[in-house]
Amino acid sequence: MLLVVSDFDGTLSELVDDPNDARPFETSIPLLASLAALDATHVAIVSGRGREDLLRRTGAPPSVIHIGSHGAEEGDFAPIDAPTSMLEELAGRLELLATKVSGLRVERKPVAVALHYRQAPAADAEAVIEAVQTIASGLSNVWILRGHAVIELCVAPRTGTMRCDKGDAVERLRRRVQATAVLFVGDDLTDEDALRTLTPGDLGVKVGPGTTAAAMRIMGVPDVIELLRSIHQTRRDWLADGHGTARI
């Protein structure tokens, strides 16, 4: 049983200054849907985006599992009941910070608040990160997540079945579908949580530069498409040779 998991932004979609402008690469979703249609093959997208936002952007069929909020939103499960007061307080403090530095953008999510600094002066980046870390300091139920020019505060328990952790999400999926092998493709710092869970027989693929736990590296979204196309063809041929079993 093969489990194929991909990030969205920077992996299936090019990175853009405004997250609202992100769209999946033209052939990425059809390729994932084709993979999901094969026997003994499961496919998932795991993203820091809210799950409803992710669903709207991909338009993928139900056979492609969508997990949002870095693992905290999945399928029929409701989002973690993040305290509204805590989210509002964090959003307010980040929005205040955004008034002091040009180019900052606050994004509210179902269980998190993100501060994007891609368009802020590079010289201000470290000070912005330190300020956000100070805001979250001492709050035991707040995860600090770093990504490409974004720092996010996720309000979720550090224990339990649903957490803001892509590694936890991949492990949960592996158990549920009884996967014997996992392929994970991602570009972001939060994807390293998933890459570190991989075991012998799995394959981790890093998209773009940077230190990684992945065994393989490709350079951009077009390379992801070629990888998915190759996996689909190889998997289809392998199953056609009689190696597959019925989907669990």
Disulfide bonds with the S-S distance in Angstrom:
Cys154-Cys164 1.73
